[in-house]
């Protein structure tokens, strides 16, 4: 919620929607690849949120994404640059 309030406070938009898709103990490289189950769930939740419309009417648009990875890769001994990261 703090992120949404901060974005509104910066004047970037008067409304900010957050679509949670977190899953603990997962790896960005191993578990969130395009075509995978977790990736598909995230895309599905985002599309559903956009299709649902805004309270009071109107529609939203996707303007960005925030990813927070809390050290799982480092704990497994994976260093920066050891695995390619595909974004799509």
C-alpha positions as CSV (number, residue, x, y, z in Angstrom):
1,X,0.0,0.0,0.0
2,X,2.9,2.4,0.7
3,X,4.0,2.0,-2.9
4,X,0.6,3.0,-4.2
5,X,0.3,6.0,-1.9
6,X,3.8,7.1,-2.9
7,X,3.0,6.9,-6.6
8,X,-0.2,8.9,-6.1
9,X,1.7,11.4,-3.9
10,X,4.2,11.9,-6.7
11,X,1.3,13.0,-9.0
12,X,1.9,10.2,-11.4
13,X,-1.8,9.2,-11.2
14,X,-4.8,9.9,-9.1
15,X,-5.4,6.1,-8.9
16,X,-3.0,3.2,-8.6
17,X,-4.0,-0.4,-8.6
18,X,-1.7,-3.1,-7.2
19,X,-2.1,-6.7,-8.5
20,X,-0.3,-9.1,-6.1
21,X,1.1,-12.3,-7.6
22,X,3.7,-13.3,-5.0
23,X,4.7,-16.8,-4.2
24,X,7.3,-17.4,-1.5
25,X,10.4,-19.6,-1.8
26,X,10.5,-19.3,-5.6
27,X,13.2,-18.3,-8.0
28,X,12.9,-15.6,-10.7
29,X,15.0,-17.7,-13.1
30,X,13.6,-21.1,-12.3
31,X,9.9,-20.5,-11.4
32,X,8.8,-17.3,-13.2
33,X,9.8,-18.0,-16.8
34,X,7.5,-17.0,-19.6
35,X,5.3,-20.0,-20.4
36,X,5.6,-21.3,-16.8
37,X,2.7,-21.7,-14.3
38,X,3.6,-18.8,-12.0
39,X,4.3,-16.5,-15.0
40,X,0.9,-17.5,-16.5
41,X,-0.9,-16.9,-13.2
42,X,0.7,-13.4,-12.9
43,X,-0.4,-12.5,-16.5
44,X,-3.9,-13.9,-15.9
45,X,-4.3,-11.9,-12.6
46,X,-3.1,-8.7,-14.4
47,X,-5.5,-9.2,-17.3
48,X,-8.4,-9.9,-15.0
49,X,-7.6,-6.7,-13.0
50,X,-7.5,-4.6,-16.2
51,X,-10.7,-6.1,-17.5
52,X,-12.5,-5.6,-14.2
53,X,-12.6,-1.8,-14.6
54,X,-12.2,0.7,-11.8
55,X,-14.6,1.4,-8.9
56,X,-16.9,4.1,-10.0
57,X,-16.4,3.3,-13.7
58,X,-13.6,3.8,-16.2
59,X,-10.7,1.5,-17.1
60,X,-7.1,1.3,-16.1
61,X,-4.0,0.7,-18.0
62,X,-0.8,-1.1,-17.2
63,X,2.0,1.4,-16.7
64,X,4.7,-0.6,-14.9
65,X,5.7,-3.5,-12.8
66,X,7.6,-3.9,-9.6
67,X,9.4,-7.0,-8.8
68,X,10.9,-7.7,-5.3
69,X,13.2,-10.7,-5.0
70,X,14.2,-11.4,-1.4
71,X,17.6,-13.2,-1.7
72,X,16.5,-16.6,-2.7
73,X,18.9,-16.7,-5.6
74,X,21.8,-15.6,-3.5
75,X,21.0,-18.3,-0.9
76,X,21.3,-20.9,-3.6
77,X,24.8,-19.6,-4.6
78,X,23.6,-18.1,-7.9
79,X,25.7,-15.0,-8.6
80,X,24.9,-12.0,-10.8
81,X,25.4,-12.9,-14.5
82,X,25.5,-16.6,-14.0
83,X,22.1,-17.1,-15.5
84,X,20.5,-15.1,-18.3
85,X,17.3,-13.2,-17.4
86,X,14.7,-13.1,-20.1
87,X,12.0,-10.4,-19.9
88,X,9.1,-10.4,-22.3
